[in-house]
Amino acid sequence: MSPSLARVLTSLYPRYWRERYGEEFEAFLQSGPSNLRTFANVVWSALWERISPTPGLQRNEISRSFPFPAWLVRAPWAMFGLVPLLILAGAYLIACLILWSGWRLFLPETDTPFVRIEGLAIFYFGAGRLLYYGAPILIGWGIGLVAAHHRFKALWPGIGLVLMALFGSTAQVHASRPWSGGAGRISMDLAFVPSNWNIPDFLFHALLILALTMLPYVLWRSQKTHSLSA
């Protein structure tokens, strides 16, 4: 493998790991083959090192690379509950702004933006739709990765994941245009009490989000269990 590629792959690991093993690992990569399998193995190993640090490393080395403010330790409800909800609210606000601006830009004559679209509008509205549906899952992954890295017990991360599933499955966007004309209005509400005929869809959506957001934490737990049993 070329020295430049070996250096790039080694840089994927956390700083505390590179300080301990970086030079040795980089030399090892240079002496080996440069193929897709090697690349995939290194990327996965680097990602896992960030999720679950090597037990042999000193705790102070890890804390220098990953500062973890004391107030977060004292207030896990804020890190796993309030902060993710604020991030989700910001993501939903951006998604609504994309929908509103796309409505004015591409569909100024329609009474609603929820119509058949073509051309560039597909990509523009698609970005907002991707953010709307993907934000709860991405934020949930962040909760799981933080919890796994800092070895939190499942209680507060679990509450955070349930909140993401709950808000992600109940958030509804509405569009309306005033009778007198003018710019359309985009609003969002949370349907915490779905109608009887929507309950199955609501539960399916909530469980789907919860299952997807739990993946990083479940993988870490299973890897930890496998390491202890080995």
C-alpha positions in Angstrom: 0.0 0.0 0.0 1.2 3.5 -0.8 2.4 5.7 2.1 -0.2 8.4 1.4 -3.1 5.9 1.5 -1.8 4.3 4.6 -1.5 7.7 6.3 -5.1 8.6 5.3 -6.5 5.3 6.6 -4.6 5.6 9.9 -6.0 9.1 10.3 -9.5 7.6 10.5 -8.7 6.3 14.0 -9.0 8.5 17.1 -6.1 10.7 18.1 -5.4 8.8 21.4 -5.2 5.5 19.3 -2.9 7.1 16.7 -0.6 8.4 19.5 -0.2 4.9 20.8 -0.3 2.7 17.6 -0.2 5.1 14.7 3.3 4.8 13.4 3.4 1.0 13.8 0.0 0.6 12.1 0.9 2.9 9.2 4.1 0.8 8.6 2.0 -2.4 8.8 -0.4 -1.0 6.1 2.4 0.0 3.8 3.8 -3.6 3.9 0.4 -5.1 3.0 -1.8 -5.2 -0.1 -4.0 -2.3 -1.2 -7.4 -3.8 -2.0 -11.1 -3.3 -1.2 -11.1 -5.8 1.6 -8.2 -4.1 3.4 -9.8 -0.7 3.0 -13.2 -2.0 4.3 -11.6 -3.7 7.3 -9.6 -0.6 8.3 -12.6 1.7 8.0 -14.8 -0.6 10.1 -12.1 -1.0 12.7 -11.6 2.7 13.0 -15.3 3.3 13.4 -15.5 0.7 16.0 -12.6 2.1 17.9 -14.5 5.4 18.1 -17.6 3.6 19.4 -15.8 1.2 21.8 -12.2 2.3 22.7 -9.5 -0.3 23.2 -9.6 -1.4 26.9 -5.8 -1.2 27.2 -5.7 2.5 26.6 -5.5 4.8 29.6 -8.7 6.6 30.6 -7.0 10.0 30.6 -5.8 9.5 27.0 -9.4 8.8 25.9 -10.8 11.8 27.9 -8.3 14.2 26.2 -9.4 13.1 22.8 -13.1 13.1 23.7 -13.9 15.9 26.1 -17.0 15.1 28.0 -18.3 18.1 30.0 -19.1 17.4 33.6 -22.6 18.9 33.2 -23.5 16.2 30.7 -22.5 13.5 33.2 -24.6 15.2 35.9 -27.6 15.8 33.5 -28.0 12.8 31.2 -31.6 13.8 30.7 -30.4 16.9 28.9 -27.9 15.0 26.6 -30.2 12.2 25.7 -33.6 14.0 25.9 -33.6 17.8 25.6 -30.6 18.3 23.3 -31.7 15.7 20.7 -35.2 17.2 20.7 -33.8 20.6 20.1 -31.7 19.3 17.2 -34.8 17.5 15.8 -36.8 20.7 16.0 -34.1 22.5 14.1 -34.0 19.8 11.4 -37.8 20.0 11.1 -37.6 23.8 10.8 -35.2 23.5 7.9 -37.3 20.9 6.2 -40.4 23.2 6.5 -38.3 26.1 5.1 -37.3 24.0 2.1 -41.0 23.0 1.5 -42.1 26.6 1.8 -39.4 28.1 -0.4 -39.9 25.3 -3.0 -43.6 26.0 -3.1 -42.9 29.7 -3.9 -40.2 28.9 -6.3 -41.5 26.0 -8.3 -45.3 25.9 -7.6 -46.4 29.5 -7.1 -49.8 28.9 -8.8 -50.9 25.8 -6.8 -52.9 25.8 -3.6 -50.7 23.2 -2.0 -47.1 22.0 -2.6 -48.2 18.4 -2.3 -48.8 17.9 -6.0 -47.0 16.1 -8.8 -43.6 17.7 -9.5 -41.0 17.3 -12.2 -37.5 18.3 -13.1 -35.3 20.1 -10.5 -38.2 20.4 -8.1 -37.9 16.7 -7.4 -34.4 17.1 -6.1 -35.3 20.3 -4.2 -38.3 18.9 -2.4 -36.6 15.6 -2.1 -33.9 17.2 0.1 -36.5 18.5 2.5 -38.3 15.1 2.5 -35.1 13.3 3.2 -34.3 15.6 6.1 -37.9 15.2 7.5 -37.9 11.4 7.5 -34.2 10.9 8.2 -33.6 13.4 11.0 -35.1 11.2 13.8 -33.0 8.2 12.7 -29.7 10.1 12.3 -30.2 11.8 15.7 -31.1 8.4 17.2 -27.8 7.0 15.8 -26.0 9.9 17.5 -27.6 9.0 20.8 -26.6 5.4 20.5 -23.0 6.2 19.5 -22.6 8.6 22.4 -24.1 6.2 24.8 -21.9 3.3 23.6 -18.7 5.3 23.5 -19.2 6.6 27.1 -20.7 3.3 28.4 -23.9 4.7 29.6 -26.5 2.4 31.0 -29.5 1.9 28.8 -32.1 4.0 30.7 -31.4 7.5 29.4 -30.3 6.5 25.9 -33.5 4.3 25.7 -35.6 7.3 26.7 -34.0 9.4 24.1 -34.6 6.8 21.4 -38.2 6.4 22.4 -38.6 10.2 22.2 -37.1 10.2 18.7 -39.5 7.5 17.6 -42.5 9.2 19.2 -41.8 12.7 17.7 -40.7 11.2 14.4 -43.9 9.2 14.0 -46.3 12.0 15.1 -44.9 15.0 13.3 -47.2 16.2 10.6 -46.7 19.0 8.1 -49.7 21.1 6.8 -49.8 23.6 4.0 -52.5 26.2 3.4 -52.9 29.3 1.3 -55.0 32.3 2.5 -58.3 32.9 0.8 -57.1 36.4 -0.3 -54.1 34.8 -2.0 -50.5 35.6 -1.1 -47.7 33.4 0.2 -48.7 30.0 1.4 -48.3 28.9 5.0 -46.5 25.8 6.2 -47.1 24.6 9.7 -46.3 21.5 11.7 -48.0 19.8 14.6 -47.7 16.6 16.6 -50.6 14.1 16.4 -50.0 12.4 19.8 -53.5 11.0 19.7 -54.0 9.4 16.3 -57.4 8.6 15.0 -58.6 5.0 15.3 -57.9 4.2 11.6 -54.4 5.6 11.8 -53.3 3.8 14.9 -51.7 0.8 13.1 -49.8 3.1 10.8 -48.7 5.2 13.7 -47.4 2.2 15.7 -45.7 0.7 12.6 -43.9 4.0 11.9 -42.9 4.5 15.6 -41.6 0.9 15.9 -39.7 1.2 12.6 -37.9 4.4 13.7 -37.1 2.8 17.1 -35.7 -0.3 15.5 -33.5 1.7 13.1 -32.2 4.1 15.8 -31.3 1.2 18.2 -28.9 -0.4 15.7 -25.6 1.3 16.9 -26.3 0.6 20.5 -27.4 -3.0 19.9 -24.3 -3.6 17.8 -22.1 -2.3 20.6 -23.8 -4.3 23.3 -23.5 -7.5 21.2 -19.9 -6.8 20.4 -19.2 -6.2 24.1 -21.0 -9.4 25.1 -19.0 -11.4 22.4 -15.7 -9.9 23.7 -16.5 -10.9 27.3 -17.4 -14.4 26.3 -14.3 -14.9 24.1 
